[in-house]
Amino acid sequence: MTSLTAPDVVTSSTRTTVGQLARIEAVRYARHPLFLVGFLLAGVFSAGEFGPVELDYHVIPSFFIGVLGIIVAARLTASTDRAQPVLGAAPVSETARTAAMCLACLVPAVAGAAVVLMHRAFVLAEPFPDFMYDTYGSTDRFVITVVVPVIACAGGPLLGVAAARWLRFPGAALVTVLVTLFWSNIAAYVPSGSSMDPSTLFARVLHMATPYTAFVLGNGDGEHPTTVLTSTTGSPTWWAVWTAALCGLAVTAALWRSAEGRTRSLVGRWFAALLVVALVSLTLSVATGNDRLWESTSRGTTPALNLP
């Protein structure tokens, strides 16, 4: 006897189900206490010009909405697994639930966009001196201050969904957060936090091959204003493409965990395509943009001594 299986295709009914689930998960995400706390703190620290230098502002939404979002998304995703005996009675696959959770990550992305735009309003009302933007032009400034933080606000939660699907041990979400912070902290501040020459190829790759990086280093310490700004190596625009590709890889990794048949093959092809995009954009982020450190003050911009 030959058994026949129906093709595993995405039908209009499936899309409707995913859309309905996504709305439910979006509401759950928006009501999660940790998200609300992170959103509030991001808003508080975005309401003005205090904190990091302007081109390192993206650390605020990236942490409070993006990094904390890893835990929020992971816990929400895991909660659907605990309810699987009930959900299993309904014709809703784990892949559909994963897709819905990924769509719900639009909530932190929108929240990130809101706090970023609020911060931009404060900056437009009281602009920074030109030297605070160092060697970066208008496109790079927009990417660093607007695009990058919004990507991070979505990327953290998407990583949380993928972690919840693949890592089933207790504390997996916290481990993912710690690994992400450790990785980013080492790579982002290579020019100031290590003894290696930041203009070498290895240091430039390390500085870009991370989900968070710093584009400028200031000499301010909170009590004293920044008078010297040092721009780091690499291209912010291509680095933004790299982080967006990481978001796509997180989505496809999460979906591939339970996908079957043609859906699994399709997700696998998307993963491969996004991997190519990620590698190409990472390469271009290292090969273009600043190839050395530059130091800017109110008197002008000059090549900086390697930090050290």
C-alpha positions in Angstrom: 0.0 0.0 0.0 1.3 3.4 -0.9 0.7 6.2 1.6 0.0 9.7 0.2 0.6 12.9 2.0 -0.8 16.3 1.1 1.7 18.9 0.0 2.9 21.0 2.8 2.0 24.4 1.3 1.0 27.7 2.8 -2.7 28.2 2.1 -4.9 31.2 2.7 -6.4 29.4 5.7 -2.9 29.0 7.1 -2.1 32.6 6.6 -5.3 33.6 8.3 -4.4 31.4 11.3 -0.9 32.8 11.6 -2.3 36.4 11.4 -4.9 35.7 14.1 -2.2 34.1 16.3 0.2 37.0 15.6 -2.4 39.5 16.9 -2.8 37.4 20.1 0.9 37.1 20.6 1.4 40.8 19.9 -1.0 41.7 22.7 0.7 39.3 25.0 4.1 40.9 24.2 2.8 44.4 24.6 1.4 43.5 28.1 4.5 41.7 29.3 5.9 43.5 32.4 9.5 43.2 31.4 8.7 44.8 28.0 6.8 47.6 29.7 9.6 48.3 32.1 12.2 48.3 29.2 10.0 50.5 27.1 9.6 53.0 30.0 13.3 53.1 30.7 14.2 53.5 27.0 11.7 56.4 26.9 13.1 58.0 30.0 16.7 57.8 28.8 15.7 59.0 25.3 13.9 62.1 26.5 16.9 64.5 26.2 20.5 64.6 25.3 22.0 63.1 28.4 23.7 59.7 28.4 26.0 58.4 25.7 27.3 60.6 22.9 24.8 61.0 20.1 26.3 58.4 17.7 26.3 55.9 20.5 22.7 56.6 21.5 21.5 53.4 20.0 22.8 51.5 23.0 19.7 52.7 25.0 16.9 51.2 22.9 19.1 48.3 21.9 19.5 47.3 25.5 16.2 48.2 27.2 14.0 46.9 24.3 16.3 44.6 22.3 18.3 42.7 24.9 15.5 42.5 27.4 13.3 41.4 24.5 15.3 38.2 24.3 13.9 37.2 27.6 10.4 38.4 26.8 10.1 36.6 23.5 11.8 33.4 24.8 9.3 33.2 27.8 6.3 33.9 25.6 7.5 31.3 23.1 8.1 28.7 25.8 4.7 29.4 27.3 3.0 28.1 24.1 5.1 24.9 24.4 3.7 24.4 27.9 0.2 24.8 26.5 1.0 22.3 23.7 -1.3 19.5 25.1 -4.3 22.0 24.7 -3.1 23.6 21.5 -2.4 20.2 20.0 -6.1 19.5 19.9 -6.4 22.4 17.5 -5.1 22.3 13.9 -2.3 24.8 14.6 1.3 23.6 13.9 4.3 24.6 15.9 5.6 26.3 12.8 2.5 28.5 12.6 2.9 29.4 16.2 6.6 30.3 15.7 5.7 32.4 12.7 3.1 34.2 14.7 5.6 34.9 17.5 8.1 36.3 15.0 5.4 38.6 13.7 4.6 39.7 17.2 8.2 41.0 17.4 7.0 44.0 15.4 5.7 45.3 18.8 9.2 46.0 20.2 10.3 47.2 16.8 7.5 49.8 16.7 8.3 50.7 20.4 11.9 51.2 19.4 11.0 53.4 16.5 8.8 55.5 18.9 11.5 56.2 21.4 14.1 56.8 18.6 11.8 59.4 17.0 11.2 61.0 20.3 14.9 61.3 20.9 15.4 62.8 17.4 12.8 65.5 18.2 14.9 66.5 21.3 18.1 66.6 19.1 16.5 68.7 16.4 15.3 71.1 19.0 18.8 71.5 20.4 21.3 70.2 17.8 24.7 68.9 18.7 27.9 70.6 17.5 29.1 69.2 14.1 32.2 67.6 15.5 30.0 65.2 17.5 29.2 63.4 14.3 32.9 63.0 13.5 33.6 61.6 10.0 30.0 60.4 9.3 27.8 62.0 6.6 24.0 62.4 6.7 23.3 58.9 5.5 25.5 57.2 8.1 24.1 59.5 10.8 20.6 58.4 9.9 21.5 54.7 9.8 23.3 54.9 13.2 20.7 56.9 15.1 17.5 55.6 13.5 17.9 52.4 11.6 20.3 50.5 13.7 18.4 50.8 17.0 15.1 49.8 15.4 16.8 46.7 13.9 18.2 45.8 17.4 14.8 46.2 19.0 13.4 43.6 16.7 16.6 41.4 16.5 16.8 40.7 20.3 13.2 39.3 20.5 13.7 37.3 17.3 16.8 35.8 18.8 14.7 35.0 21.9 12.2 33.1 19.7 15.0 31.1 18.1 16.6 30.4 21.4 13.3 29.1 22.9 12.8 26.8 19.9 16.3 25.3 20.0 17.4 25.6 23.6 15.2 23.6 26.0 17.1 23.7 29.2 16.2 26.0 32.2 17.7 29.4 32.0 18.3 29.2 28.3 17.0 32.8 27.7 19.4 34.2 30.4 22.3 32.3 28.9 21.5 33.8 25.5 21.4 37.3 27.0 24.8 36.8 28.7 26.4 35.4 25.6 25.1 38.3 23.5 26.3 40.9 26.0 29.7 39.3 26.4 30.1 39.0 22.6 29.0 42.6 22.0 31.1 44.0 24.8 34.3 42.4 23.5 33.8 43.3 19.9 32.1 46.7 20.1 34.9 48.4 22.0 37.9 46.8 20.4 39.5 50.2 19.7 39.5 51.1 23.4 39.2 47.9 25.3 42.1 45.8 24.0 45.8 46.1 23.2 45.4 45.1 19.6 45.8 47.6 16.7 42.2 48.6 15.8 43.2 49.2 12.2 44.3 45.6 11.5 42.1 43.3 9.5 41.4 41.0 12.5 40.4 43.9 14.7 38.2 45.4 12.0 36.4 42.1 11.4 35.9 41.6 15.1 34.5 45.1 15.5 31.9 44.5 12.8 31.1 40.8 13.4 28.7 41.5 16.3 25.0 42.2 16.8 26.0 45.5 18.6 29.0 47.7 17.9 30.1 51.3 18.8 30.8 53.7 16.0 32.3 56.4 18.1 34.3 56.7 21.4 34.0 59.9 23.5 36.2 61.2 26.3 33.2 62.4 28.4 32.5 60.6 31.6 29.1 61.9 32.6 30.4 64.7 34.8 32.5 66.2 32.0 31.3 66.9 28.5 32.7 65.2 25.5 35.4 67.3 23.8 37.2 64.7 21.8 35.3 62.1 19.6 37.0 59.1 18.0 35.3 57.4 15.0 35.9 53.7 14.7 36.4 51.5 11.6 33.9 50.1 9.2 30.7 51.1 7.3 27.6 51.7 9.4 25.3 51.2 6.4 26.6 47.8 5.5 26.8 46.8 9.2 23.0 47.6 9.4 22.4 45.2 6.5 24.5 42.6 8.4 22.3 43.0 11.5 19.1 42.9 9.5 20.3 39.7 7.9 21.0 38.3 11.4 17.3 39.0 12.2 16.3 37.0 9.1 18.6 34.2 10.1 17.0 34.1 13.6 13.5 33.8 12.0 14.4 31.0 9.6 16.3 29.1 12.3 13.3 29.3 14.6 10.9 28.2 11.8 13.2 25.4 10.6 13.1 23.7 14.0 9.6 22.2 13.4 8.9 22.8 9.7 8.3 19.8 7.5 8.1 18.9 3.9 8.1 21.7 1.4 7.9 24.3 4.1 11.2 23.0 5.6 12.9 23.1 2.2 11.6 26.6 1.6 12.8 27.8 5.0 16.2 26.2 4.4 16.6 28.0 1.1 15.8 31.3 2.7 18.3 30.6 5.5 21.0 29.9 2.9 20.1 33.1 0.9 20.2 35.2 4.1 23.5 33.6 5.1 25.0 34.8 1.8 23.6 38.3 2.4 25.0 38.3 5.9 28.5 37.3 4.8 28.6 39.7 1.9 27.3 42.6 4.0 29.8 41.8 6.8 32.6 41.7 4.3 31.6 45.1 2.8 31.1 46.6 6.3 34.8 45.8 7.0 36.1 46.7 3.6 34.4 50.0 3.3 33.9 53.0 5.5 36.7 54.1 7.9 39.8 52.0 7.6 41.4 53.7 10.6 40.5 55.8 13.6 39.8 59.5 13.3 39.7 62.1 16.1 37.4 65.1 16.0 37.3 68.1 18.2 35.8 71.6 17.8 39.0 72.5 15.9 38.6 69.8 13.3 39.3 66.2 12.4 42.7 64.5 12.3 43.9 60.9 12.1 44.0 59.4 15.6 46.7 57.5 17.2 45.7 53.9 17.6 44.2 53.1 21.0 45.8 51.9 23.3 
